């Protein structure tokens, strides 16, 4: 075990502050990583403030980790000291269920082990995330970062990126498809970029007239202000696929009506109950699909990094001194970031 510097929360109302944690010595299949950058996800706030009622304190958030390998266990074959690597939202799974064998560890029947606020499957200790100097992770849950990618801008690809890429790939979005993206935040702007790179015609839905220009700059072909009833009505039956990134309750019915027959509306942001109720006739009458999607498995997480390198895609980021993390949380709550904070972990030592 080694003691390292970190930032974490001690209670729901403590805020996130400096602390010390222990990291295990590498097991035979482990990779030890010095963390250079860590993205800040809204999920970090939910766990720091116990919004979901299942935080294990103290909690060290951070599941968009980029760093360099400092040591490897005896059984590691895919990485060596000095490699630039990433760790996303999970660090283990049962590894033997059907989902794990299919490379879909995020849907592990026994439940994936989160990068933070999880339980280590070997020693039952609580996992600590990327707001820290270093991390030790099984080789299977480490990905290689292509040289072409800016490491800092690559960090959010490990959550915001894979969350939007996975459903587009799973449902076969292709050149010529008409794709709608709901929401223009950290997930939404990545969804626009991926859909465009796959050759789709992209429509961005936003509640704010002020985001029209920004959406087009990100690559959207069309922008619909969702609070404008006429604009929404004009979209009836126009889209093949909708990627819905909004994390709060909102009326899905106008978006379902924007789908053609066999259209698909995929939720990646909302984790709460759907309100108001969905009109089942809107689904049945056009054989539409309303579904959800989590992150991606490890093969697909490597795939999205390689895809980003090939298509010159990165997340729009604002670099952050970790000492300002609580102010950053408030700005995220206020929607005041374009589009993802990334912590320069060198600031942990200052």
N, C-alpha and C positions, 0 to 999 in steps of 0.2 A: 504494500500500500504506500502511496505517496500523497502528501498534503499539497494542495494547489490553491491558487486564488480563483475566486468565482464571484458572481453576483446572483443573488437570489432573494426570495421572499420568505419571511419567517411566519407570516400570518396573512389573512385576507386583506388587512388594512395597513400592513407594515410598509408597503412599497418595496422596491427592489434595491438592495444595498450590498456592499462588499461583505464577503464571508469567505470562509475556508471550507473546502470539501476534500474527501479522500478519493483517489482513483486507485483501482486495483492494478497489480502487476499484470502484464500481458499473459493470457493463457496461450496454449499452443496455437490456436487459430485466430489470435487477436492481432490487431493493428493498433499501435499507439500513435496518436496524431497530436501535433502542436497546432492549436487553432489560430488561424489568421483572421478569419472573418466569420461572423454569424448573423444571418438575417433575423429580423424581428417580425414575427407573425402575430396576428390578432389572437390566435390561440394562446400565445404566451401570456397575454393579459388575462384571458379567461382562467388560466391555471393560477397565475400569481394572485388573483383576487377571488379565487374559488367560486367562480360564477356557476360552475356545473356541479358543485358540491362534492367533488371527489379528489381534491388536491391533497397530496401527502407532503406536509411541511416538515422541514424546509424544502422549497422547490427551487431548482435552478433551471429556468427555461432555456429555449434555444434548440431548434431542430432544422436549421438551415446552415450547416457547418461546412466550412472549407478550411483546409489546413495541409500541413506537410507531414509525411510519415517520419517518425523518429525511431521506431523500433517495430519489429515483427516477431510473432511467435514462431516456433520451430516448424509448424505445419503450414505456414502461410506461403503460398506460391505465386499469388497474383500481384503482390505489391512489394516494394523495396524502400529502404530509407531514402528520403528525398522526394518521393512521388507526391504530386499535388492531388489530393483526394477530397471526397465529400461524404458527409453522413447526413441523411435526411430524417424523416419522422419516426423511423423505427430502427431498433438495434438487435432484434431477435424475433423469432417465432418458433412454433413447435418443430418446423422443418420436415414434417412427415405426413401432414394431412394432404388432401387433394389440392387445396389451394396453394400450399407451399410448394408442392411438387410441380405445380403449373407456373411457378414463379410469380404467384399472386399473394405474397406473404402478408399484404395488408388485409386480406380476408381470411387469415389463418383461423381455423375452426376453434382453436384454443385461445385466440386473441393474440395480436402482435404485441411485442414489448416496446413501449414508447421510448424514444430517446431520452425523455425526461418524464418523471412522475409514473414510471413503470416499475415492475418488479423483475430484477434479474432472475433468470430461470435457473441459475446454478446456486447462488448464495442468498437469494431472496432480498438482497439489498435494494434500496430505491435508486432508480437511475437518475443521473443528473445530466443536464443538457449543455448547450454550447456557449452559455455565458460564462466561460471558464477558460483557463489557460490551455487545457488539453483534455483529450478523451481517449478511451480505450474501447474498441469495438471489434466484434467478430468480423473476419474478412468478408464473409458472405453479405454483410450489410454496409460495405464500403464501396464507393464508386470512384472511378477514375475521372478526373477533370481534364478535358482536352486542352492542349496548350493554347489553342486559338481563343479560348474564352478568358475574359477578364475574371480573375478569381472572385473579386468582391461582387461583381454583378451576377456571377454564376450562383451565389449562395441561395437566393430565393427560388431558383429553378428547382431546388430540392424539395420545395413544398408548393408554392404558388405555381411554379412551372409544371411540375408533374401532375398536380391536381387538375389543371386545365387540359394538358396534353393527353392524359390517359383516356378520358371519355371520347375525345375527338378521334383517337386512334381506334379505340374499341368499337365504336359505332361506324367506323369506315368512312369518315368525312374525306372527300376527295375533290379533285379539280372540277369546277363547275357547280358544286353544291352551293346552296344558299344558306348561310349560317348566321344566326342571330346570337349576340352576346349581350347578356343583361348585366349591367353594372360596369363601372369604369374604374375600379380600384386595382389593388395589387394582383388579384386573380384575373379580373376582366381585361386589363391591358395586355396580359400575357395570352389570354384566349384569342384576342384579336390577332396578335402576331402569329400564333400557331395556325389559326384557321387560314390566314392569308398565305402563309408558307405552304400549306397543303393545297392551295389553289382555289379556295372557296371565295365566293362573293360575300362580304361580311357586312352585316348591319349591327350597329351598336345601339342598344337601348339605354337611355339615361334619363333621370328625372330632372337634370339640370341643363338648361339652355347654355350655360357657360362652358359646358364640357364638349359642345359640338365640335369646335375647332380642334381641341386636343385629341378627340377621338379620331378625327380624320388624319391628324398628324401621326397618330399611332398606326394608321393603315386602314381604318374602317372605310368602306366604300360608301356607306349610307349611315346616317345618324337619325334616330327617332327619339323625340322627347316623349317619354312614356306618360307624362301627365296631360298630353294633348290628345283628347279623344279622337279628333279627326285623323291625326297621324297614325294612331294605333289602328283605327278602323281601316285605313288604307293598306295595312299590312296583312289583312285577312287572307289566309291560305298561301302566303308567299314563301315561307321558309321550309327547308328540309330538316333543320336541326337548330335547337336553341340551347346554348350553354348558359345556365343561370348561376351567376356568381354571388348574388345578393345574400348576405348572411342573416338578414332579419325578415320577419314575416311580411309577405307582400302577396297581392292578388295574382295568382297564376293564370286565371282564366283568359285575360286578354292575350297573353303570350301563347297559350294553347291554341287560340283561334288564329294566331299568325302562322301556324303550321299547316302544311299541305297534308294530304292523306299519307299515312305511314310516317309522319313527322315525329321527331323525338325531342322531348324537353327534358334536359338532364340537370338535376340540382347538384351543385358542388359547394354551395355556400350555406344554405339553410340546414340547421341541425335541430330545428324546433318543429312543432306541429304546423301543418299547412292551414292557414286561415287568411281569407274566408275559404269555405269548402270549394273543392274542385267540382265542376259540373261534369259528371261521368259521361253525359251525352256527348260532350266535346271530345272525349277520348274514343268512345264506342263508334260514334258516327263517322269518324275518319280514320279509325284504326291507329290512332296516335299512341305514343308511348310516353309515360311520365315515369322517370327513373332517377336514380342517384348514382354518384360515383365518388369513391374515396381517392386517395393518392394512387400511385402505381406501385407494382412490385419491383424487386431489385433489377431484373433484366430491363424493364421498361424505364426505370430511373436512369440507367446507363444510356438507354436509347435516346431519352429526351436531351441529355447533355450532348450526345453526339449530334443529334438533330440541330440543336442550337448552334453548335460549332459549324456545321455544314451550311446553315442558312443565315448565319450572322445575327442570331437572336440573343438578346440579353434582357434582363429585367432593368427597368429604370429605377435607380436607387439613389438614396441620400445617405451619405456616410455619417456615422454617429460615434461620438465619444461615449463610452459606456457610463461615464459619470452623469450623463444626461438622459439615462434610460427612462426615468420616471416622467420627465417632460415629454419624451418621445411617445410614451404610452398615452399621455393626455392628447397629444397632437393626433395620434391615430384615432382615438375616440372622436375627435372633432373632424376627422376626415382631412387633416392637414398634412398629407404626405403624398408625393408623387414619385414612385408608388410603393416603395418598400424601403424601410430603414435597414441598413446593414452596419453592424458594429465592427469597427476596426479594433480587433482584440489587443493590439499593441497598447491601446489606451488603458487597459486593465492594470498595467504596470506603472502608470504615471500618477 
